[in-house]
Amino acid sequence: MKIVVWITVGLFAGCAAENRSHAAAGLTEAPVTFKAQSGETVSAFEGSFVVPENRANPDSRILTLHYVRFPATGENPGAPIVYLAGGPGGSGIWFASRWRFPLFMAMREFGDVIAFDQRGTGASDDTPSCTSSQVLDDTTVISDATYIEMHQAALQECLGFWKDRGIDVQGYNTLESVADLDALRAHLGAEKLSLWGISYGTHLALAAIKEIEDRIERVVMASAEGLDQTIKQPARTDAYFDRLQDAIDTQPAARDALPDIKAMMRRIHARLEDAPLMLNIPQDDGATVDVLFQRRDMQQLAAAMIADPGRYAAQLVRIYAALDNGDTAPLVAFFKQHHRPNEAISFHAMSVMMDMASGIDAERRRLIEEQAETALLGKFLNDTLYLDDVARSYDLGDRFREKPVSDVPVLLLSGTLDGRTYIESQREATSGLTNREAVTVRNAGHNLFMASPEVTATIQDFMRGEAVDGREIVVDLPEF
């Protein structure tokens, strides 16, 4: 069974026919009217440049990487500001068209803003997704061991699929993406870049600080993922649920209804381990499908829904509470929206290979496997933990995972209710950055950029060179 909780990447820009030479950088770009989902439009420029798929291979395929450039509006613009989407797999151009559009526009005060589609994403993706022959039967009990083995077999199959189509998956790693950023800098004719990223985008930014520090002016990062933090610690997820409980306890009705969410979750997991639930899921065509819901499915569902308190975490708590009272209706409603019946295991090259390449060292793996034995979400917090066993040769190694040490100015924004990149992990990941300014966004989750106008104001203050270290922003909690 696969539960899909995602957004689709696309390109939302209208293109003009003529080309334009950007005098400052000698660029040839196409003017576009960029349209946001809100209906707002702005004049911008589409550009592209080419890079090798694998710089270590002299016969490498050539990739064309695309971006949209929003020209600076300030009187004294600095280095171009490159937006680095998360995922890995998110499209910078797509996010510019959606709810972060106002922040893209605000950042233009400080330099040209580049909505960049990293290799293998959005308009820069020419790799076919792979659908394997491994099919997860929705009505059969599948053990954890068999589930893992099926995903490993599916990935092995997909590695062959991509190889047969001339895709060099060795090129899909964070160091290649750092080299792409330097190529983008040269393409723009800039001495330096400023980086602005979230989640995996900060992972890429941290690697860039290590590799091309002298070509980076400043960095804004939110929900930072350290270079050794691709695989998350289950014990820290348990601590997140303690913070979520503290938030619930601030609302008297919710506190009375949900006095101990961790105990409730363990009850549900134990029941599902003993007796999986057969759910009958309505389909859009009026038919229904049966789905056997196991303990592992509940753990994976939780892992997919804990990033933000308002977006899914509150809904997740309500699903658990309903199941605790014998009510499957909220779970069925969620499945109707997100579940694909009897789906074959599939992979997207960039997303899976980037995580595999960033990898995990032996000591951290032992720690995580030990924590998983007793943690709430067990070994199913992390999608790629056991996929690393399929092809260890793709791992970038322990040196890659060392923390950067740098005096590049960095703003770190962290949400206290981030269920994916925990606040203590973020501080650890950036502890070698001597010019870091850390801002706490209380009650915010993983996707915090638009959580409050104060977030935008804080980023603007940092970009102007004002001190913001230690600032705290408080946002409202959802109703639990």
HUPETA-V45827 format. One record per residue. N is the residue number from 0. RES is the residue in three letters. SS is DSSP state (alpha for helix, beta for strand, coil for the rest). PHI is phi in whole degrees, 0 to 359 (none if undefined). PSI is psi in degrees with one decimal (* if undefined). Layout:
N&RES&SS&PHI&PSI, N&RES&SS&PHI&PSI
//
This chain:
0&MET&coil&none&137.3, 1&LYS&coil&232&126.7, 2&ILE&beta&259&123.8, 3&VAL&coil&257&116.0, 4&VAL&coil&232&94.5, 5&TRP&coil&208&177.6, 6&ILE&coil&238&150.3, 7&THR&coil&268&137.0, 8&VAL&coil&272&134.5, 9&GLY&coil&207&176.9, 10&LEU&coil&243&121.7, 11&PHE&coil&241&73.6, 12&ALA&beta&218&134.8, 13&GLY&beta&273&136.2, 14&CYS&beta&253&137.5, 15&ALA&beta&271&161.6, 16&ALA&beta&279&-32.3, 17&GLU&beta&276&159.8, 18&ASN&beta&262&160.2, 19&ARG&beta&225&134.8, 20&SER&beta&269&120.7, 21&HIS&beta&275&106.7, 22&ALA&coil&299&-38.0, 23&ALA&coil&297&-33.0, 24&ALA&coil&239&1.4, 25&GLY&coil&67&30.8, 26&LEU&beta&272&149.9, 27&THR&beta&251&112.7, 28&GLU&beta&227&161.5, 29&ALA&beta&255&127.0, 30&PRO&beta&291&139.6, 31&VAL&beta&224&156.2, 32&THR&beta&260&106.0, 33&PHE&beta&275&125.4, 34&LYS&beta&248&124.6, 35&ALA&coil&276&162.1, 36&GLN&coil&300&-29.3, 37&SER&coil&292&-12.7, 38&GLY&coil&98&-12.1, 39&GLU&coil&293&147.4, 40&THR&beta&232&154.9, 41&VAL&beta&209&146.0, 42&SER&beta&285&134.4, 43&ALA&beta&211&-174.0, 44&PHE&beta&224&134.7, 45&GLU&beta&265&137.7, 46&GLY&beta&218&169.7, 47&SER&beta&205&161.2, 48&PHE&beta&210&164.7, 49&VAL&beta&246&147.0, 50&VAL&beta&217&157.4, 51&PRO&beta&290&146.5, 52&GLU&coil&294&-40.0, 53&ASN&coil&224&106.3, 54&ARG&coil&294&-17.8, 55&ALA&coil&278&-7.7, 56&ASN&coil&248&111.5, 57&PRO&coil&296&-18.5, 58&ASP&coil&259&21.2, 59&SER&coil&300&146.8, 60&ARG&coil&297&154.7, 61&ILE&beta&256&132.7, 62&LEU&beta&255&145.4, 63&THR&beta&253&118.0, 64&LEU&beta&256&133.9, 65&HIS&beta&248&153.0, 66&TYR&beta&209&164.5, 67&VAL&beta&239&130.5, 68&ARG&beta&252&123.1, 69&PHE&beta&260&113.3, 70&PRO&coil&298&148.1, 71&ALA&coil&297&148.9, 72&THR&coil&246&-14.2, 73&GLY&coil&283&164.3, 74&GLU&coil&285&-30.9, 75&ASN&coil&231&71.1, 76&PRO&coil&293&146.0, 77&GLY&coil&264&-152.1, 78&ALA&coil&296&152.3, 79&PRO&beta&305&141.0, 80&ILE&beta&255&115.2, 81&VAL&beta&258&122.0, 82&TYR&beta&277&128.0, 83&LEU&beta&247&107.4, 84&ALA&coil&288&159.8, 85&GLY&coil&272&-164.1, 86&GLY&coil&134&-95.1, 87&PRO&coil&295&144.7, 88&GLY&coil&132&-9.3, 89&GLY&coil&286&151.6, 90&SER&coil&260&122.3, 91&GLY&alpha&297&-37.0, 92&ILE&alpha&295&-40.9, 93&TRP&alpha&297&-45.8, 94&PHE&alpha&294&-32.8, 95&ALA&alpha&297&-28.1, 96&SER&alpha&275&-12.2, 97&ARG&coil&255&-140.4, 98&TRP&coil&291&-15.3, 99&ARG&coil&269&4.1, 100&PHE&alpha&308&-45.8, 101&PRO&alpha&299&-33.9, 102&LEU&alpha&288&-37.1, 103&PHE&alpha&302&-42.6, 104&MET&alpha&292&-39.1, 105&ALA&alpha&295&-34.9, 106&MET&alpha&291&-16.5, 107&ARG&alpha&295&-18.0, 108&GLU&alpha&302&-26.3, 109&PHE&alpha&251&-2.5, 110&GLY&coil&158&170.4, 111&ASP&coil&303&135.8, 112&VAL&beta&254&126.4, 113&ILE&beta&251&111.9, 114&ALA&beta&275&105.0, 115&PHE&beta&253&129.2, 116&ASP&coil&266&105.9, 117&GLN&coil&300&162.5, 118&ARG&coil&308&135.7, 119&GLY&coil&79&11.6, 120&THR&coil&231&149.4, 121&GLY&alpha&48&-127.7, 122&ALA&alpha&289&-12.8, 123&SER&alpha&263&13.9, 124&ASP&coil&253&115.6, 125&ASP&coil&238&20.9, 126&THR&coil&264&128.3, 127&PRO&coil&288&139.8, 128&SER&coil&292&151.4, 129&CYS&beta&248&123.9, 130&THR&beta&254&118.2, 131&SER&beta&277&179.5, 132&SER&beta&271&0.1, 133&GLN&beta&275&113.7, 134&VAL&beta&247&128.8, 135&LEU&coil&272&107.9, 136&ASP&coil&288&119.6, 137&ASP&coil&293&-17.9, 138&THR&coil&251&7.8, 139&THR&coil&244&138.2, 140&VAL&coil&292&124.5, 141&ILE&coil&241&122.2, 142&SER&coil&292&160.0, 143&ASP&alpha&301&-43.0, 144&ALA&alpha&298&-43.9, 145&THR&alpha&294&-39.6, 146&TYR&alpha&301&-46.4, 147&ILE&alpha&296&-44.7, 148&GLU&alpha&299&-39.4, 149&MET&alpha&295&-39.9, 150&HIS&alpha&291&-37.1, 151&GLN&alpha&296&-42.6, 152&ALA&alpha&295&-38.5, 153&ALA&alpha&295&-42.1, 154&LEU&alpha&294&-41.2, 155&GLN&alpha&301&-41.7, 156&GLU&alpha&297&-41.6, 157&CYS&alpha&289&-33.2, 158&LEU&alpha&300&-40.4, 159&GLY&alpha&293&-39.0, 160&PHE&alpha&301&-47.7, 161&TRP&alpha&291&-39.6, 162&LYS&alpha&299&-42.1, 163&ASP&alpha&297&-22.8, 164&ARG&coil&259&13.3, 165&GLY&coil&78&14.0, 166&ILE&coil&272&123.3, 167&ASP&coil&264&94.2, 168&VAL&alpha&291&-12.0, 169&GLN&alpha&297&-18.7, 170&GLY&alpha&276&-4.3, 171&TYR&coil&258&81.0, 172&ASN&coil&213&165.9, 173&THR&alpha&293&-31.8, 174&LEU&alpha&293&-37.2, 175&GLU&alpha&296&-37.8, 176&SER&alpha&292&-34.0, 177&VAL&alpha&299&-45.0, 178&ALA&alpha&299&-34.5, 179&ASP&alpha&297&-40.4, 180&LEU&alpha&297&-40.3, 181&ASP&alpha&293&-36.3, 182&ALA&alpha&294&-37.9, 183&LEU&alpha&297&-43.7, 184&ARG&alpha&304&-48.3, 185&ALA&alpha&296&-39.7, 186&HIS&alpha&299&-38.4, 187&LEU&alpha&281&-8.8, 188&GLY&coil&71&29.7, 189&ALA&coil&255&144.7, 190&GLU&coil&287&-36.2, 191&LYS&coil&221&164.9, 192&LEU&beta&238&150.8, 193&SER&beta&258&142.7, 194&LEU&beta&247&143.6, 195&TRP&beta&220&110.9, 196&GLY&beta&216&169.0, 197&ILE&beta&219&142.2, 198&SER&coil&56&-121.9, 199&TYR&alpha&303&-30.3, 200&GLY&alpha&301&-31.1, 201&THR&alpha&284&-32.3, 202&HIS&alpha&302&-45.7, 203&LEU&alpha&295&-41.1, 204&ALA&alpha&295&-40.3, 205&LEU&alpha&296&-40.4, 206&ALA&alpha&295&-37.8, 207&ALA&alpha&295&-39.0, 208&ILE&alpha&301&-38.4, 209&LYS&alpha&290&-40.8, 210&GLU&alpha&268&-35.4, 211&ILE&coil&226&45.3, 212&GLU&alpha&306&-40.0, 213&ASP&alpha&288&-7.2, 214&ARG&alpha&249&17.8, 215&ILE&beta&240&127.5, 216&GLU&beta&275&-52.5, 217&ARG&beta&199&165.1, 218&VAL&beta&224&134.0, 219&VAL&beta&248&123.9, 220&MET&beta&225&143.5, 221&ALA&beta&233&142.2, 222&SER&coil&56&58.1, 223&ALA&coil&292&138.9, 224&GLU&coil&246&113.2, 225&GLY&coil&295&164.3, 226&LEU&coil&292&-18.7, 227&ASP&coil&249&21.1, 228&GLN&coil&240&20.3, 229&THR&coil&301&-41.7, 230&ILE&coil&265&119.9, 231&LYS&coil&276&151.5, 232&GLN&coil&278&119.9, 233&PRO&alpha&302&-34.5, 234&ALA&alpha&295&-33.3, 235&ARG&alpha&286&-26.8, 236&THR&alpha&293&-39.9, 237&ASP&alpha&300&-40.9, 238&ALA&alpha&294&-33.6, 239&TYR&alpha&300&-42.4, 240&PHE&alpha&296&-28.2, 241&ASP&alpha&295&-42.6, 242&ARG&alpha&294&-37.3, 243&LEU&alpha&296&-39.2, 244&GLN&alpha&298&-42.1, 245&ASP&alpha&300&-38.6, 246&ALA&alpha&294&-43.5, 247&ILE&alpha&301&-39.2, 248&ASP&coil&292&-13.0, 249&THR&coil&282&-10.3, 250&GLN&coil&247&107.1, 251&PRO&alpha&308&-45.3, 252&ALA&alpha&295&-42.4, 253&ALA&alpha&294&-40.0, 254&ARG&alpha&300&-41.5, 255&ASP&alpha&292&-38.0, 256&ALA&alpha&282&-27.8, 257&LEU&coil&230&68.0, 258&PRO&coil&288&-22.1, 259&ASP&coil&205&86.9, 260&ILE&alpha&292&-32.5, 261&LYS&alpha&293&-41.4, 262&ALA&alpha&295&-39.4, 263&MET&alpha&298&-44.3, 264&MET&alpha&298&-42.6, 265&ARG&alpha&296&-36.4, 266&ARG&alpha&299&-46.8, 267&ILE&alpha&296&-43.4, 268&HIS&alpha&299&-41.6, 269&ALA&alpha&294&-41.8, 270&ARG&alpha&297&-43.3, 271&LEU&alpha&291&-29.9, 272&GLU&alpha&294&-40.9, 273&ASP&alpha&283&-37.3, 274&ALA&coil&212&89.7, 275&PRO&coil&304&150.5, 276&LEU&beta&266&133.1, 277&MET&beta&268&111.9, 278&LEU&beta&260&145.7, 279&ASN&beta&249&109.3, 280&ILE&beta&257&117.7, 281&PRO&beta&295&144.2, 282&GLN&coil&249&163.2, 283&ASP&coil&297&-25.8, 284&ASP&coil&272&7.2, 285&GLY&coil&94&-13.6, 286&ALA&coil&282&173.5, 287&THR&beta&229&153.9, 288&VAL&beta&232&146.4, 289&ASP&beta&270&137.6, 290&VAL&beta&227&123.3, 291&LEU&beta&272&115.4, 292&PHE&beta&261&115.1, 293&GLN&coil&256&171.0, 294&ARG&alpha&303&-42.7, 295&ARG&alpha&300&-39.2, 296&ASP&alpha&299&-39.7, 297&MET&alpha&293&-40.6, 298&GLN&alpha&295&-40.9, 299&GLN&alpha&291&-38.3, 300&LEU&alpha&300&-44.8, 301&ALA&alpha&298&-44.3, 302&ALA&alpha&300&-32.8, 303&ALA&alpha&281&-15.1, 304&MET&alpha&245&3.4, 305&ILE&coil&264&0.3, 306&ALA&coil&299&-43.5, 307&ASP&coil&230&135.4, 308&PRO&alpha&296&-37.2, 309&GLY&alpha&274&-29.1, 310&ARG&alpha&281&-49.7, 311&TYR&alpha&224&-28.3, 312&ALA&alpha&299&-40.6, 313&ALA&alpha&296&-38.7, 314&GLN&alpha&295&-39.5, 315&LEU&alpha&299&-44.7, 316&VAL&alpha&299&-38.8, 317&ARG&alpha&292&-34.5, 318&ILE&alpha&296&-45.7, 319&TYR&alpha&300&-45.8, 320&ALA&alpha&297&-40.1, 321&ALA&alpha&296&-45.4, 322&LEU&alpha&299&-35.5, 323&ASP&alpha&297&-26.0, 324&ASN&coil&258&12.9, 325&GLY&coil&80&14.8, 326&ASP&coil&254&116.4, 327&THR&coil&263&-1.5, 328&ALA&alpha&303&-47.2, 329&PRO&alpha&298&-36.2, 330&LEU&alpha&293&-43.0, 331&VAL&alpha&298&-41.9, 332&ALA&alpha&297&-39.2, 333&PHE&alpha&294&-43.5, 334&PHE&alpha&297&-38.2, 335&LYS&alpha&302&-34.6, 336&GLN&alpha&276&-34.6, 337&HIS&alpha&244&-14.4, 338&HIS&beta&267&139.9, 339&ARG&coil&248&118.2, 340&PRO&coil&297&136.6, 341&ASN&coil&45&52.6, 342&GLU&coil&275&138.1, 343&ALA&beta&288&149.3, 344&ILE&beta&289&130.5, 345&SER&beta&227&160.0, 346&PHE&beta&220&148.5, 347&HIS&coil&256&128.7, 348&ALA&alpha&304&-51.7, 349&MET&alpha&298&-47.3, 350&SER&alpha&299&-48.8, 351&VAL&alpha&285&-37.8, 352&MET&alpha&287&-36.2, 353&MET&alpha&301&-46.3, 354&ASP&alpha&293&-41.4, 355&MET&alpha&297&-39.4, 356&ALA&alpha&291&-39.7, 357&SER&alpha&294&-38.6, 358&GLY&coil&62&-155.9, 359&ILE&coil&202&142.2, 360&ASP&coil&273&166.2, 361&ALA&alpha&298&-40.2, 362&GLU&alpha&294&-45.4, 363&ARG&alpha&294&-36.7, 364&ARG&alpha&298&-43.4, 365&ARG&alpha&300&-42.2, 366&LEU&alpha&299&-47.0, 367&ILE&alpha&293&-40.9, 368&GLU&alpha&294&-35.5, 369&GLU&alpha&294&-45.0, 370&GLN&alpha&297&-36.7, 371&ALA&alpha&296&-22.9, 372&GLU&coil&298&-32.8, 373&THR&coil&240&-9.0, 374&ALA&coil&288&157.4, 375&LEU&coil&301&-42.3, 376&LEU&coil&260&2.6, 377&GLY&alpha&55&-141.6, 378&LYS&alpha&276&0.5, 379&PHE&alpha&257&15.8, 380&LEU&coil&291&-35.9, 381&ASN&coil&249&127.5, 382&ASP&coil&289&-35.3, 383&THR&coil&253&5.8, 384&LEU&coil&306&-47.5, 385&TYR&coil&266&-6.4, 386&LEU&alpha&287&-25.4, 387&ASP&alpha&303&-27.8, 388&ASP&alpha&292&-18.5, 389&VAL&alpha&289&-39.1, 390&ALA&coil&207&81.4, 391&ARG&alpha&296&-21.1, 392&SER&alpha&296&-17.5, 393&TYR&alpha&280&-14.3, 394&ASP&coil&297&133.1, 395&LEU&coil&284&-13.7, 396&GLY&coil&98&167.6, 397&ASP&coil&293&-31.5, 398&ARG&coil&298&-40.9, 399&PHE&coil&303&-37.1, 400&ARG&coil&277&-2.1, 401&GLU&coil&293&142.8, 402&LYS&coil&294&143.9, 403&PRO&coil&288&146.7, 404&VAL&coil&240&120.8, 405&SER&beta&196&157.2, 406&ASP&coil&250&16.6, 407&VAL&coil&300&132.9, 408&PRO&beta&297&126.6, 409&VAL&beta&227&132.5, 410&LEU&beta&256&125.3, 411&LEU&beta&247&119.3, 412&LEU&beta&253&124.5, 413&SER&beta&230&132.3, 414&GLY&beta&268&137.6, 415&THR&coil&289&-21.4, 416&LEU&coil&247&36.0, 417&ASP&coil&280&116.5, 418&GLY&coil&267&5.2, 419&ARG&coil&245&-49.2, 420&THR&coil&241&99.9, 421&TYR&coil&287&148.9, 422&ILE&alpha&301&-38.8, 423&GLU&alpha&291&-34.2, 424&SER&alpha&293&-38.2, 425&GLN&alpha&296&-42.0, 426&ARG&alpha&295&-39.3, 427&GLU&alpha&297&-44.0, 428&ALA&alpha&297&-27.3, 429&THR&coil&249&14.1, 430&SER&coil&292&-19.3, 431&GLY&coil&274&1.5, 432&LEU&beta&265&101.4, 433&THR&coil&288&-14.9, 434&ASN&coil&247&32.3, 435&ARG&beta&276&139.1, 436&GLU&beta&241&120.7, 437&ALA&beta&255&128.3, 438&VAL&beta&238&132.0, 439&THR&beta&260&130.9, 440&VAL&beta&249&96.9, 441&ARG&beta&290&133.4, 442&ASN&coil&77&-1.5, 443&ALA&coil&274&158.1, 444&GLY&coil&255&-145.5, 445&HIS&coil&288&-44.2, 446&ASN&coil&266&78.8, 447&LEU&coil&258&-5.3, 448&PHE&coil&305&-39.8, 449&MET&coil&257&19.0, 450&ALA&coil&291&-27.2, 451&SER&coil&198&146.7, 452&PRO&alpha&301&-23.8, 453&GLU&alpha&294&-26.5, 454&VAL&alpha&295&-47.9, 455&THR&alpha&300&-44.2, 456&ALA&alpha&297&-38.3, 457&THR&alpha&294&-42.6, 458&ILE&alpha&298&-42.3, 459&GLN&alpha&297&-41.6, 460&ASP&alpha&299&-44.4, 461&PHE&alpha&298&-44.2, 462&MET&alpha&295&-26.5, 463&ARG&coil&278&-5.0, 464&GLY&coil&91&9.9, 465&GLU&coil&278&151.7, 466&ALA&coil&283&128.8, 467&VAL&coil&231&0.8, 468&ASP&coil&302&131.7, 469&GLY&coil&88&-3.7, 470&ARG&coil&295&143.8, 471&GLU&beta&236&131.5, 472&ILE&beta&246&134.0, 473&VAL&beta&246&126.9, 474&VAL&coil&244&160.4, 475&ASP&coil&288&147.1, 476&LEU&coil&277&152.6, 477&PRO&coil&287&166.2, 478&GLU&coil&280&117.7, 479&PHE&coil&276&*
//
